[in-house]
Amino acid sequence: MSDSLTVVRLGGSLTCNSRSLAALQVALDGASEAGARTTLLSLRELDLPMYDPDGEREPPSAAVTLIEACYDADGMLWSSPMYQGTISGAFKNALDWLHALGSREPPFLHDEIIGLISAAGGTQGLQAINTMEFAVRALRGWLFPTWSPSHPPSRSSTRPAESPTKESNNNSEPWAPRWCASPRASRMR
């Protein structure tokens, strides 16, 4: 086994110019700079069919790519846009395909560390984070202790300079390098 970690990023947007994928790229760049091998699973490019429990024994090739990359990863970074107060349907569909990992030993994403990113504005982004957090636990992964809802620029020109949104953007430290160097990450598999 090599010393570098394998980090898979799962981007849940089908939009070409997605803020959630852009935020995910920033985090992935940090992981790469810290020495991790990185893989992108863009749901737009992967073009997964709808999850079919009857197809788990012989999943289609796109689902096999997703399933194997996620299972073999040391850790993952997930990012989803927020639609109607939750994660995108495409992202939920990808998570459903990971149900096929239940029969493996160890099952699901056992002991993988998973970081979560939401590019939805302000506290609204926490709804997507919360949904992804439930999925991390259901798949037996470990949630990275710091989650990151990003704050897009305000549409209001009257926002004061000392707003928490501006401060959180200026003072946020990149967490991906810390994650790759964390003691928990070094104890994985």
C-alpha positions as CSV (number, residue, x, y, z in Angstrom):
1,M,0.0,0.0,0.0
2,S,1.3,3.4,-0.9
3,D,1.7,6.2,1.7
4,S,-0.6,8.6,-0.2
5,L,-4.4,8.6,0.4
6,T,-6.9,8.2,-2.4
7,V,-9.6,10.8,-2.2
8,V,-12.7,10.4,-4.4
9,R,-14.9,13.5,-4.9
10,L,-18.5,12.9,-5.6
11,G,-20.1,16.0,-7.3
12,G,-23.9,15.9,-7.2
13,S,-24.7,18.6,-9.8
14,L,-25.7,18.1,-13.4
15,T,-25.1,21.8,-14.2
16,C,-22.1,22.7,-16.4
17,N,-21.1,25.8,-14.3
18,S,-22.0,24.4,-10.9
19,R,-21.0,26.3,-7.7
20,S,-21.0,23.0,-5.8
21,L,-18.6,21.5,-8.2
22,A,-16.4,24.6,-8.1
23,A,-16.3,24.4,-4.3
24,L,-15.5,20.7,-4.5
25,Q,-12.6,21.5,-6.9
26,V,-11.1,23.9,-4.4
27,A,-11.2,21.3,-1.7
28,L,-9.8,18.6,-4.0
29,D,-7.0,20.9,-5.0
30,G,-6.1,21.2,-1.4
31,A,-6.1,17.4,-1.0
32,S,-3.9,17.1,-4.0
33,E,-1.4,19.7,-2.7
34,A,-1.3,17.7,0.5
35,G,-0.2,14.6,-1.4
36,A,-3.5,12.7,-1.9
37,R,-4.3,10.9,-5.1
38,T,-7.7,12.3,-6.3
39,T,-10.5,11.0,-8.5
40,L,-13.5,13.0,-9.7
41,L,-16.8,11.2,-10.1
42,S,-18.9,13.9,-11.8
43,L,-22.5,12.7,-11.9
44,R,-23.0,14.7,-15.2
45,E,-20.2,12.7,-16.8
46,L,-20.9,9.4,-15.1
47,D,-24.5,9.4,-16.4
48,L,-25.8,6.9,-13.9
49,P,-29.1,5.1,-14.7
50,M,-31.8,5.3,-12.0
51,Y,-31.0,2.9,-9.1
52,D,-32.8,-0.4,-9.5
53,P,-32.4,-2.8,-6.5
54,D,-33.0,-5.7,-8.8
55,G,-30.0,-4.7,-10.8
56,E,-27.5,-4.7,-7.9
57,R,-26.1,-8.1,-8.7
58,E,-25.1,-7.0,-12.2
59,P,-25.0,-3.2,-12.2
60,P,-24.4,-1.2,-15.3
61,S,-20.9,-0.1,-16.1
62,A,-21.4,3.5,-14.8
63,A,-22.7,2.1,-11.5
64,V,-19.7,-0.3,-11.3
65,T,-17.3,2.7,-11.8
66,L,-19.1,4.6,-8.9
67,I,-19.3,1.6,-6.6
68,E,-15.7,0.5,-7.0
69,A,-14.2,4.0,-6.8
70,C,-16.1,4.8,-3.6
71,Y,-15.3,1.4,-2.0
72,D,-11.6,1.6,-2.8
73,A,-11.2,5.2,-1.6
74,D,-9.5,6.1,1.7
75,G,-11.8,9.1,2.0
76,M,-14.3,11.1,0.0
77,L,-15.5,14.7,-0.5
78,W,-19.2,15.1,-1.3
79,S,-20.8,18.2,-2.7
80,S,-24.4,18.6,-3.8
81,P,-26.5,21.6,-4.8
82,M,-29.7,22.1,-2.8
83,Y,-33.0,21.6,-4.6
84,Q,-36.3,22.0,-2.7
85,G,-34.5,21.9,0.7
86,T,-32.4,18.8,0.1
87,I,-29.6,17.2,-2.0
88,S,-30.1,16.8,-5.8
89,G,-31.9,13.8,-7.2
90,A,-28.8,12.8,-9.1
91,F,-26.7,12.8,-5.9
92,K,-29.4,10.7,-4.0
93,N,-29.5,8.3,-7.0
94,A,-25.7,7.9,-6.7
95,L,-25.9,7.2,-3.0
96,D,-28.6,4.6,-3.7
97,W,-26.3,2.7,-5.9
98,L,-23.9,2.4,-3.0
99,H,-26.4,0.1,-1.4
100,A,-24.8,-2.6,-3.4
101,L,-21.8,-2.4,-1.0
102,G,-23.9,-3.9,1.8
103,S,-22.8,-7.4,1.0
104,R,-19.1,-6.7,1.0
105,E,-16.8,-7.3,3.9
106,P,-16.4,-4.7,5.4
107,P,-19.8,-3.4,4.3
108,F,-20.7,-0.1,2.6
109,L,-18.1,2.7,3.1
110,H,-16.9,1.3,6.4
111,D,-14.5,3.6,8.2
112,E,-14.0,6.0,5.2
113,I,-13.7,9.6,6.2
114,I,-16.2,11.8,4.2
115,G,-16.1,15.6,4.0
116,L,-19.2,17.5,3.0
117,I,-19.6,20.7,1.1
118,S,-22.7,22.7,0.3
119,A,-22.6,25.8,-2.0
120,A,-26.1,26.8,-1.2
121,G,-26.2,30.3,0.3
122,G,-26.0,30.9,4.1
123,T,-27.7,28.6,6.6
124,Q,-29.8,27.1,3.8
125,G,-26.8,25.1,2.9
126,L,-27.0,23.2,6.1
127,Q,-30.1,21.4,4.9
128,A,-28.0,19.7,2.2
129,I,-25.2,19.1,4.7
130,N,-27.7,17.5,7.1
131,T,-29.1,15.2,4.4
132,M,-25.6,14.1,3.4
133,E,-24.6,13.6,7.0
134,F,-27.5,11.1,7.4
135,A,-26.2,9.2,4.4
136,V,-22.6,9.1,5.7
137,R,-23.8,7.4,8.8
138,A,-26.1,5.0,7.0
139,L,-23.2,4.0,4.8
140,R,-21.0,3.5,7.9
141,G,-18.6,6.2,7.0
142,W,-17.1,8.8,9.4
143,L,-18.1,12.4,8.9
144,F,-15.1,14.8,8.8
145,P,-15.4,16.9,11.9
146,T,-15.6,20.2,9.9
147,W,-18.3,20.7,7.3
148,S,-18.3,23.6,5.0
149,P,-21.4,25.4,3.7
150,S,-20.0,28.1,1.4
151,H,-21.4,31.6,1.3
152,P,-21.9,33.0,-2.2
153,P,-21.7,36.8,-2.6
154,S,-24.7,38.6,-1.4
155,R,-27.2,40.0,-3.8
156,S,-27.6,43.0,-1.6
157,S,-25.3,46.0,-1.9
158,T,-26.3,47.2,1.6
159,R,-24.7,44.3,3.5
160,P,-22.3,45.8,6.1
161,A,-18.6,45.0,5.6
162,E,-18.4,43.3,9.0
163,S,-21.1,40.7,8.1
164,P,-20.5,37.1,9.3
165,T,-20.8,36.0,5.7
166,K,-17.9,38.1,4.6
167,E,-15.8,37.2,7.7
168,S,-16.4,33.5,7.3
169,N,-15.2,33.7,3.6
170,N,-12.1,35.7,4.6
171,N,-11.2,33.6,7.7
172,S,-12.0,30.1,6.5
173,E,-9.0,27.9,6.4
174,P,-8.6,25.2,3.8
175,W,-9.5,21.9,5.5
176,A,-8.5,19.4,2.9
177,P,-4.7,19.6,3.7
178,R,-5.6,19.2,7.4
179,W,-7.7,16.2,6.6
180,C,-5.1,14.4,4.6
181,A,-2.6,14.9,7.4
182,S,-5.0,14.0,10.2
183,P,-4.2,11.1,12.6
184,R,-7.6,9.5,11.8
185,A,-6.8,9.5,8.1
186,S,-3.5,7.8,8.7
187,R,-5.2,5.0,10.6
188,M,-7.5,4.0,7.7
189,R,-7.2,0.6,6.1
